[in-house]
Amino acid sequence: MRWRLSVLMFLQYAPAGAVLPLYSVQLQTLGFDPFEMAWCCATQALAALLGPLVAGQIADRYVSAERCVAACAFASGVLLWLLANLTSPGAVFLATLGFWMVMTPVFTLGTSLSFAHLPRPDRDFGWVRMFGTIGWVCSGWMLWYWFRDPAWLCEWVGYFRPEQPRHLLTDAYRAASLLSFALALYALTLPHTPPQRHPSHWLAPVAALRLLRARPFAVYFAAVLLLYITVPFTTQVTPLLLKAHGVPQAWLPAVLTMAQLFEVVSLGVLPIMLLCLGVRGTMILGLTAWLISLSAQTLGQPLWLVVGSISLNGLYVTCFIVAGQVFVNRHAHGEIRASTQALLTFMVGVGLLLGNLLVGWVRELADEAFRPTFAVPATLAALLLVAFIAGFAEEDSVAEVTLEVPAESPPLAARG
């Protein structure tokens, strides 16, 4: 089962790994201004505000999780193929929004599906999730190889695209589309994960909100919100910073996988970190790595320091995001597990939306200069680290609170 779920994670993250690293570079190539780029990059956040909550409710109540994953992945493949041919800001915005509306729930459902079938998720999930990172890395290196225009591959592509047998930047979308179709087919082979037939809560996301009555949950979810306000500065601006340093476009996908390569290593030792540091200590380590990374990119030079700082992003993902998913899973019981993870993704969406728009505003004020742009998220990350250390207690304190969540009234149909 671990291997089957690992393949799911690989295919789940591979399409995003092909799209995201070069997305802002493609928008810059199309001539979009900072605000147009900000709105297009904010589509992931807009989708996260609604898509995962709806998918979580459906998977918790009506349709099996693996079928939801298959349907969403197929739709994302269609939209990505269309996106490769669009050039106007409005069309790119709508197509990208549609893609994230159906792809973002896949991350949530894949996580909840893994927790449902792993016998010991606290021990095994980090290992399974590591293959999602490997999928992301493989997408980046696959594009790096294609962007070097190997003769045999150009000859093969020439049969399908004789007018342009060499690489195009939009081939990243087409590769992601094919990977999405592969995910859709594979999802149909996964174990059946049926919805709850007799739930005690009539609306799963509402029941999940009750967990915020516990202080550790409230502090963690607020920290996720604030953290993801800073994340768009790296997804939007870091590729442009590397390009400004003279990194060739063909090398950008490979260089940007530095974070994922380090993430693979840190995911492998996540169980040891959780055992030695606890959830609180592990998440503090992740926030510290994030602060150091943003501080290095604020300096902006030399190039080796910027590239090295990218690798620390993998540590913050493992130690704060993945460890946080384990923390949430420990205290969200079975029938609201998918919706609790979806609520977490909703908070991510709010943060990403605010952050992407903040990036556009800051870049406009800074005349697209890199140092003042990165100084803003670095300052926010420092404040977040101090607040989290002061406010987050050990997760054991929420055990009693989560057990006391009262049942909602039964559905109207059950009341007769």
C-alpha positions in Angstrom: 0.0 0.0 0.0 2.9 2.4 0.7 4.2 1.9 -2.8 0.8 2.4 -4.4 0.2 5.6 -2.4 3.8 6.8 -3.2 3.0 6.5 -7.0 -0.1 8.6 -6.3 2.0 11.3 -4.7 4.5 11.2 -7.5 1.8 11.7 -10.2 -0.1 14.2 -8.0 2.8 16.7 -7.7 4.5 16.1 -11.1 2.1 18.4 -13.1 2.5 21.3 -10.7 6.2 20.8 -10.8 6.2 21.3 -14.5 3.9 24.4 -14.4 4.9 26.5 -11.4 8.7 27.0 -11.7 8.5 28.7 -15.1 5.0 30.3 -14.8 6.1 33.8 -14.0 8.9 33.6 -16.6 6.3 32.7 -19.2 4.0 35.6 -18.1 7.0 38.0 -18.4 7.7 36.6 -21.9 4.1 37.4 -22.9 4.7 41.0 -21.7 2.4 41.0 -18.7 2.9 43.9 -16.2 3.4 43.2 -12.4 -0.3 43.5 -11.6 -1.3 41.2 -14.4 1.3 38.7 -13.3 0.1 39.0 -9.7 -3.5 38.2 -10.6 -2.6 35.3 -12.8 -0.4 33.9 -10.1 -3.2 34.4 -7.6 -5.4 32.0 -9.4 -4.1 29.1 -7.3 -5.1 31.0 -4.2 -8.6 31.9 -5.6 -9.1 28.2 -6.4 -8.0 27.1 -3.0 -10.7 29.2 -1.3 -13.5 27.0 -2.7 -12.3 23.9 -4.6 -10.8 21.9 -1.7 -13.8 22.6 0.6 -16.2 21.4 -2.0 -14.1 18.4 -2.8 -13.6 17.6 0.9 -17.4 17.7 1.5 -18.0 15.5 -1.5 -15.3 13.0 -0.6 -16.5 12.9 3.1 -20.1 12.5 2.2 -21.1 11.5 -1.3 -18.4 10.2 -3.8 -15.3 8.0 -3.2 -12.1 10.0 -2.9 -10.3 8.1 -5.7 -13.0 8.9 -8.2 -12.9 12.6 -7.2 -9.1 12.5 -7.9 -9.6 10.9 -11.3 -12.2 13.4 -12.4 -10.2 16.4 -11.2 -7.0 15.2 -12.8 -8.6 14.6 -16.2 -10.2 18.1 -16.2 -6.8 19.7 -15.3 -5.1 17.9 -18.2 -7.6 19.4 -20.7 -7.2 22.9 -19.3 -3.4 22.7 -19.3 -3.4 21.8 -23.0 -5.6 24.7 -23.8 -3.5 27.1 -21.6 -0.4 26.4 -23.7 -2.0 28.3 -26.7 -3.3 31.3 -24.8 -1.6 34.7 -24.8 -4.0 37.4 -23.5 -4.1 38.2 -19.8 -7.8 37.5 -19.4 -7.7 34.2 -21.2 -4.6 33.1 -19.3 -6.2 34.1 -16.0 -9.4 32.2 -16.6 -7.6 29.0 -17.9 -5.2 29.0 -15.0 -8.0 29.6 -12.5 -9.9 26.6 -14.0 -6.8 24.4 -13.8 -6.2 25.2 -10.1 -9.9 24.8 -9.3 -9.7 21.2 -10.3 -6.1 20.5 -9.4 -5.9 22.0 -5.9 -8.5 19.5 -4.5 -6.3 16.6 -5.7 -3.6 17.6 -3.2 -6.1 17.6 -0.3 -7.8 14.4 -1.4 -4.5 12.6 -2.0 -3.4 13.5 1.6 -6.6 12.4 3.2 -6.7 9.2 1.1 -3.1 8.4 2.2 -4.0 8.9 5.9 -7.1 6.7 5.4 -5.1 3.7 4.1 -1.7 3.9 5.9 -1.7 1.7 8.9 0.7 4.0 10.8 0.4 7.5 9.2 2.6 9.3 11.7 5.5 7.0 10.7 4.7 6.3 7.1 3.2 9.6 5.6 6.6 11.4 5.4 8.0 8.6 3.4 5.0 8.5 1.1 4.9 12.3 0.7 8.5 12.2 -0.3 7.6 10.7 -3.6 5.4 13.8 -4.3 8.6 15.8 -4.0 10.4 13.4 -6.3 7.7 13.8 -8.9 8.1 17.6 -8.7 11.9 17.2 -9.1 11.6 14.8 -12.0 9.3 17.2 -13.9 11.9 20.0 -13.5 14.8 17.9 -14.7 12.7 16.5 -17.6 12.0 20.0 -18.8 15.7 20.9 -18.4 16.6 18.0 -20.6 14.0 19.0 -23.2 15.0 22.6 -23.2 18.5 21.6 -24.3 16.9 20.4 -27.5 18.4 16.9 -27.8 18.5 15.8 -31.5 16.6 12.6 -31.1 13.8 14.2 -29.2 13.5 17.1 -31.6 13.3 14.6 -34.4 10.5 12.8 -32.6 8.6 16.0 -31.8 9.0 17.1 -35.5 6.6 14.4 -36.5 3.8 16.0 -34.4 4.9 19.7 -34.7 6.9 20.1 -37.9 6.7 23.9 -37.9 8.5 24.0 -34.5 10.4 20.8 -33.6 12.6 22.6 -31.0 11.4 23.4 -27.5 8.9 26.1 -26.6 8.4 27.5 -23.1 4.8 26.5 -23.2 5.8 22.9 -23.6 5.9 22.9 -19.8 2.1 23.1 -19.9 1.8 20.3 -22.4 4.1 18.0 -20.3 2.0 18.8 -17.2 -1.2 18.0 -19.2 0.1 14.5 -20.1 1.1 13.9 -16.5 -2.4 14.9 -15.4 -4.0 12.4 -17.7 -1.7 9.7 -16.3 -2.8 10.6 -12.8 -6.4 10.3 -13.8 -5.9 6.8 -15.1 -3.9 5.7 -12.1 -6.4 7.1 -9.6 -9.0 4.6 -10.9 -6.7 1.8 -9.7 -6.5 3.0 -6.1 -8.3 1.2 -3.2 -12.0 2.2 -2.8 -12.3 5.0 -0.2 -16.1 5.4 0.3 -17.7 8.4 1.9 -19.3 8.2 5.4 -22.8 6.8 5.1 -24.0 7.8 8.6 -22.0 10.9 9.6 -22.5 12.5 12.9 -21.9 16.0 11.4 -24.2 17.1 8.7 -21.6 19.5 7.1 -18.1 18.3 7.4 -16.3 21.7 6.9 -18.4 23.2 9.7 -17.5 20.4 12.0 -13.8 20.8 11.2 -14.0 24.5 12.2 -14.8 23.4 15.7 -11.2 22.2 16.1 -10.1 25.9 16.1 -11.5 26.1 19.7 -8.2 24.5 20.8 -5.4 27.1 21.0 -2.7 25.0 19.2 -5.1 24.5 16.3 -5.9 28.2 16.2 -2.3 29.3 16.4 -1.2 26.8 13.7 -3.9 27.8 11.3 -3.1 31.5 11.8 0.6 30.7 11.2 -0.2 28.9 8.0 -2.2 31.9 6.8 0.7 34.3 7.6 3.3 32.0 6.1 1.6 31.7 2.8 1.3 35.5 2.5 5.1 35.4 2.1 5.3 32.3 -0.2 4.3 34.1 -3.5 7.4 36.3 -3.3 9.5 33.2 -4.0 7.2 31.6 -6.6 6.8 34.9 -8.5 10.1 36.7 -8.0 12.8 34.1 -7.4 12.7 32.8 -11.0 13.0 36.4 -12.2 15.9 37.0 -9.8 17.8 33.9 -11.1 17.1 35.0 -14.7 18.5 38.5 -13.8 21.6 36.9 -12.5 22.2 35.3 -15.9 21.0 31.8 -15.2 20.0 30.4 -18.7 16.3 29.7 -19.2 17.0 26.0 -19.9 18.6 25.7 -16.5 15.9 27.4 -14.5 13.7 24.3 -14.0 16.7 22.3 -12.7 18.0 25.1 -10.4 14.6 25.7 -8.9 14.4 22.0 -7.9 17.1 22.6 -5.3 14.4 23.1 -2.7 12.7 19.8 -3.6 16.0 17.8 -3.6 16.6 19.0 0.0 13.0 18.3 0.8 13.5 14.6 -0.2 16.3 14.3 2.3 14.4 16.1 5.1 11.2 14.0 4.5 13.3 10.9 4.8 14.4 12.0 8.3 11.1 13.6 9.3 10.1 10.7 11.7 13.4 11.2 13.5 12.9 15.0 13.8 9.4 14.5 15.1 10.7 12.0 17.7 13.6 14.1 18.8 12.1 17.7 18.5 8.4 17.0 18.8 5.9 18.7 16.5 6.5 22.2 18.0 10.3 22.0 17.7 10.1 20.6 14.1 7.8 23.4 13.0 10.0 26.1 14.6 13.0 24.6 12.7 11.0 24.9 9.5 10.0 28.6 10.1 13.7 29.4 10.9 14.8 27.9 7.6 12.2 30.0 5.8 13.4 33.2 7.5 17.1 32.4 6.5 16.1 31.7 2.9 14.1 35.0 2.5 16.9 36.9 4.2 19.5 35.5 1.7 17.3 36.4 -1.2 16.9 39.9 0.2 20.7 40.3 -0.1 20.3 39.0 -3.6 24.0 38.2 -4.2 26.2 36.5 -4.8 24.5 33.9 -7.0 25.7 30.9 -5.0 24.0 32.3 -1.9 20.7 32.8 -3.7 20.9 29.2 -5.1 21.8 27.8 -1.7 19.0 29.6 0.0 16.5 27.9 -2.4 17.4 24.6 -0.9 16.2 25.7 2.6 12.7 26.0 1.2 12.5 22.2 1.2 13.3 22.2 4.9 10.4 24.6 5.7 8.0 22.5 3.6 8.9 19.3 5.5 9.3 20.7 9.0 6.3 23.1 9.0 3.8 22.1 6.3 4.2 18.3 6.3 4.7 18.1 10.0 1.6 20.3 10.4 -0.4 17.8 8.3 0.6 15.1 10.7 -0.4 17.3 13.6 -3.8 17.9 12.1 -4.4 14.3 11.2 -3.7 13.2 14.8 -6.6 15.2 16.1 -9.2 15.1 13.3 -11.3 11.9 13.5 -12.1 9.8 10.4 -15.3 11.3 9.1 -14.1 14.9 9.0 -10.4 14.2 8.1 -10.7 15.2 4.4 -12.5 18.4 5.3 -10.0 19.3 8.0 -7.2 19.0 5.5 -9.4 21.0 3.1 -9.9 23.7 5.7 -6.1 23.9 6.0 -5.9 24.3 2.2 -8.5 27.0 2.5 -6.2 29.0 4.9 -3.4 28.4 2.4 -5.6 29.9 -0.3 -6.4 33.0 1.6 -2.7 33.5 2.4 -1.6 33.0 -1.2 -4.3 35.4 -2.5 -3.2 38.2 -0.2 0.4 37.4 -0.9 0.2 37.3 -4.7 -1.6 40.7 -4.7 1.0 42.0 -2.2 3.8 41.0 -4.5 2.3 42.9 -7.4 1.8 46.0 -5.2 5.3 45.8 -3.7 7.0 45.3 -7.1 5.1 48.3 -8.5 6.2 50.5 -5.6 9.8 49.2 -5.7 10.0 49.6 -9.5 10.6 45.8 -9.7 13.8 46.1 -7.7 14.6 42.8 -6.0 16.1 43.8 -2.6 13.2 45.9 -1.3 10.7 43.4 -2.7 12.2 40.5 -0.7 12.7 42.7 2.4 8.9 42.6 2.9 8.5 38.8 3.3 11.7 38.5 5.3 10.3 40.9 7.9 7.0 39.1 8.0 8.7 35.8 8.4 10.7 37.1 11.4 7.5 38.4 13.1 5.8 35.0 12.4 8.7 33.0 13.9 8.6 35.1 17.2 4.7 34.8 17.4 4.7 31.1 16.8 7.3 30.4 19.4 5.3 32.4 21.9 1.9 31.1 21.0 2.1 27.4 20.0 2.0 24.8 22.8 2.8 21.1 22.4 0.1 19.3 20.4 -0.8 16.9 23.3 -2.9 19.7 24.8 -5.5 19.5 22.1 -6.4 15.8 22.7 -9.1 16.4 25.2 -10.6 19.3 23.2 -11.0 17.3 20.0 -12.7 14.4 21.8 -15.3 16.8 23.1 -16.6 18.0 19.7 -20.4 17.7 19.9 -22.4 16.0 17.2 -24.4 18.2 14.9 -28.1 17.8 14.4 -28.9 14.9 12.0 -29.6 15.6 8.4 -33.1 16.8 7.5 -33.9 13.6 5.8 -33.0 11.6 8.9 -35.3 13.8 11.0 -38.3 12.8 8.8 
